[in-house]
């Protein structure tokens, strides 16, 4: 895609965000208040394996603030729970219950009063939820994601208070949500990034340089082939790629990782976060 075409994508994205931005944007949004929008990745929701891979990297390497800025649509919690996005999410969670955080109760949602559907960064939010609830890992029963909480104040803040996100209004049309989601998934490949102020900007590119990079909060790094592909594949394709990358047995995945179910540790590291399950 040429520079003019990329510029047109960026301009269009900025127009859509500006038009549908919520007065409260940007603001911090807690992972527990988030579910994927029904337009995200063509309605295929998320890849369990990719989200677990992010959670495992947080345990091994620590939580980095060099992540993409989430874009979410703000809605009334009750209305969201009656909508298509939540129905899909509820079915997805129940089908993969062994390695997914449990569904929140209606009472818990009512206390929050608000729900957000994600157009971008769905996997990061789910990974943080996996850490928060110490959900059993697809990589083995001995892994406890919540161990990372004791080591990082930034991670605890991201879990408890949320990630700073661009927030759109509930009346954002389906077509606009889908267009925004598709543009965000192409951001790194096309060479632009979304700032916390809700404005997408082209990144400086040197002539003749073909390496794909991403820059967030002033931190620039090279994208691996896997990371680049992970932004454009639908969830089923991404799950297949993630299984290959992490060496996950296909039969275990097909069986829903039932062999990975475990009870919480007595006095485990996630005790202070157990209420988040409700």
C-alpha positions in Angstrom: 0.0 0.0 0.0 1.4 3.4 -1.0 1.9 6.4 1.3 -1.2 8.1 0.0 -3.3 5.1 0.7 -1.9 4.7 4.2 -2.5 8.4 4.8 -6.1 7.9 3.7 -6.6 5.0 6.2 -5.1 7.1 9.0 -7.3 10.1 8.1 -10.4 8.0 7.9 -9.6 6.4 11.3 -9.2 9.7 12.9 -12.4 11.0 11.5 -14.3 8.0 12.8 -12.8 8.2 16.3 -13.4 12.0 16.5 -17.0 11.6 15.4 -17.9 8.8 17.8 -15.6 9.6 20.8 -17.2 9.5 24.2 -16.9 12.7 26.3 -15.1 10.7 28.9 -12.4 9.6 26.5 -9.6 8.8 27.1 -10.0 7.0 30.4 -8.8 3.9 32.2 -10.8 0.8 31.6 -10.5 -2.3 33.8 -10.0 -5.7 32.0 -12.9 -7.1 34.1 -15.3 -4.6 32.4 -14.3 -5.6 28.9 -15.6 -8.2 26.3 -14.8 -8.3 22.6 -17.1 -6.4 20.3 -19.1 -8.6 17.9 -17.3 -6.8 15.0 -13.8 -7.6 16.2 -11.8 -9.9 13.9 -14.8 -10.4 11.7 -16.9 -11.6 14.7 -14.5 -14.5 15.6 -13.8 -13.1 19.0 -10.3 -14.0 20.4 -7.7 -16.8 20.3 -7.4 -18.5 23.7 -3.8 -19.6 22.9 -2.7 -16.1 21.9 -4.1 -14.6 25.1 -2.4 -17.2 27.2 0.8 -16.6 25.4 0.6 -12.9 26.4 -0.1 -13.8 30.0 2.8 -16.3 30.1 5.1 -13.6 28.6 4.0 -11.2 31.4 5.0 -13.9 34.0 8.4 -14.5 32.3 9.4 -11.1 31.1 7.3 -8.7 33.1 4.5 -6.3 32.1 5.5 -3.7 29.5 3.7 -0.4 29.0 4.8 -0.5 25.4 1.4 -1.9 24.2 -1.2 -0.6 21.7 -3.8 1.7 23.1 -7.1 -0.1 23.5 -10.2 1.2 21.7 -13.5 0.3 23.4 -17.2 1.1 23.0 -18.8 2.2 26.2 -22.3 0.9 27.0 -24.8 0.3 29.8 -24.0 -3.0 31.5 -27.5 -4.3 31.4 -28.0 -3.5 27.8 -24.6 -5.1 26.9 -25.5 -8.3 28.7 -28.7 -8.5 26.5 -26.7 -7.9 23.3 -25.1 -10.1 20.7 -21.5 -9.4 21.8 -22.2 -10.8 25.3 -24.2 -13.8 24.0 -21.2 -14.8 21.8 -18.8 -14.2 24.7 -20.9 -16.2 27.2 -20.9 -19.1 24.8 -17.2 -18.8 24.1 -16.3 -18.8 27.8 -18.5 -21.7 28.6 -17.1 -23.8 25.7 -13.6 -23.1 27.0 -14.3 -23.0 30.7 -11.2 -25.0 31.7 -8.8 -22.2 30.6 -11.0 -19.1 30.7 -11.8 -16.7 33.6 -15.4 -17.4 34.8 -18.2 -15.2 33.7 -19.0 -12.4 36.0 -22.4 -12.5 37.8 -25.2 -10.2 36.8 -24.9 -8.6 40.3 -21.2 -7.8 39.7 -22.0 -6.2 36.3 -24.9 -4.2 37.9 -22.4 -2.9 40.5 -20.1 -1.7 37.7 -23.0 -0.2 35.8 -21.0 0.0 32.6 -19.5 -2.5 30.1 -17.0 -2.0 27.3 -16.7 -3.9 24.1 -13.2 -3.9 22.5 -12.3 -2.9 18.9 -8.6 -3.3 19.7 -6.4 -4.9 22.3 -8.9 -7.6 23.1 -6.1 -10.2 23.7 -4.2 -8.0 26.0 -7.3 -7.3 28.1 -8.0 -11.0 28.3 -4.4 -11.8 29.2 -4.6 -9.3 32.1 -7.9 -11.0 33.2 -6.1 -14.4 33.1 -3.5 -13.0 35.4 -6.0 -11.3 37.7 -8.0 -14.5 38.2 -5.1 -16.9 38.1 -6.8 -18.9 35.5 -5.3 -22.4 34.7 -2.7 -22.1 31.9 -2.8 -24.0 28.6 0.9 -24.4 29.1 0.7 -26.6 32.3 -0.8 -26.9 35.7 2.3 -25.7 37.4 2.0 -22.2 35.9 0.3 -19.6 38.0 -0.2 -16.3 36.2 -1.0 -14.4 39.4 2.6 -14.8 40.6 3.4 -11.9 38.4 1.2 -9.5 40.4 3.5 -9.5 43.4 6.4 -8.4 41.3 5.0 -5.5 39.4 3.2 -2.4 40.6 2.4 -1.4 37.0 0.8 -4.8 36.4 -1.3 -4.5 39.6 -2.4 -1.0 38.5 -3.4 -2.3 35.0 -5.4 -5.1 36.6 -7.1 -3.0 39.4 -7.5 0.4 37.6 -7.3 -0.6 34.0 -5.5 0.4 30.8 -5.8 3.9 29.5 -8.2 3.6 26.5 -9.9 5.5 23.7 -13.6 5.3 24.5 -16.3 5.5 21.9 -20.0 6.1 22.4 -22.6 3.3 22.6 -24.3 4.6 19.5 -21.3 4.0 17.3 -22.7 2.2 14.3 -21.8 -1.4 13.4 -20.1 -0.4 10.2 -18.0 2.2 11.9 -17.0 -0.3 14.6 -15.9 -2.8 12.0 -14.0 -0.2 10.0 -12.1 1.0 13.1 -11.3 -2.6 14.2 -9.9 -3.5 10.8 -7.8 -0.3 10.6 -6.4 -0.9 14.1 -5.4 -4.5 13.2 -3.4 -3.1 10.3 -1.7 -0.3 12.2 1.7 -1.8 12.7 1.9 -3.2 9.2 0.9 0.1 7.6 3.2 2.1 9.8 0.9 4.2 12.0 0.0 4.1 15.7 -2.8 5.4 17.8 -1.9 7.7 20.7 -3.6 7.9 24.1 -5.2 11.1 22.9 -7.2 9.1 20.3 -5.2 10.4 17.3 -3.6 8.1 14.8 -0.2 9.3 13.5 2.1 8.0 10.8 5.5 6.8 12.0 8.7 8.1 10.5 10.0 5.6 8.0 13.5 5.6 6.5 13.8 5.1 2.7 14.7 1.5 1.9 13.9 0.1 5.4 11.4 -2.7 5.2 11.5 -4.0 8.8 8.1 -3.7 10.5 8.3 -1.9 13.8 5.8 -0.7 16.4 6.2 2.3 18.6 4.0 2.9 21.7 4.5 5.4 24.5 7.8 6.3 22.8 9.2 2.8 22.8 10.0 1.3 19.4 10.8 -2.3 18.7 10.9 -4.7 15.9 7.8 -6.9 15.3 8.4 -10.6 14.9 6.6 -12.3 12.0 4.3 -13.9 14.5 3.3 -10.5 16.1 2.8 -9.0 12.6 0.5 -11.9 11.6 -1.3 -11.9 14.9 -2.7 -8.5 14.1 -4.5 -9.5 10.9 -5.6 -13.1 11.3 -9.1 -14.1 12.5 -9.2 -15.9 15.8 -9.3 -19.4 14.4 -6.3 -18.8 12.2 -4.5 -17.1 15.0 -5.1 -20.0 17.3 -3.6 -22.4 14.8 -0.6 -20.2 14.5 -0.2 -19.8 18.3 -0.4 -23.6 18.8 2.4 -24.1 16.4 4.5 -21.3 17.9 4.0 -22.6 21.5 4.2 -26.3 20.7 0.7 -26.9 22.0 -0.8 -30.4 21.3 -3.7 -30.2 18.9 -5.6 -32.9 20.7 -5.5 -31.0 24.0 -6.8 -27.9 22.3 -9.6 -29.9 20.6 -10.6 -31.3 24.0 -10.8 -27.8 25.5 -7.7 -28.2 27.7 -9.8 -30.1 30.2 -6.6 -31.8 31.4 -5.3 -28.4 32.6 -8.1 -27.7 35.1 -6.8 -27.3 38.6 -8.0 -26.0 41.9 -6.7 -22.7 43.3 -3.7 -22.8 45.6 -4.5 -22.4 49.3 -3.1 -18.9 50.1 -2.2 -18.4 46.5 -0.9 -15.2 45.0 -4.3 -14.2 43.6 -6.2 -14.3 46.9 -6.6 -10.6 47.0 -8.1 -10.6 43.5 -10.6 -13.4 44.0 -13.5 -11.0 44.2 -12.8 -10.2 40.5 -14.1 -13.6 39.6 -17.6 -12.7 40.8 
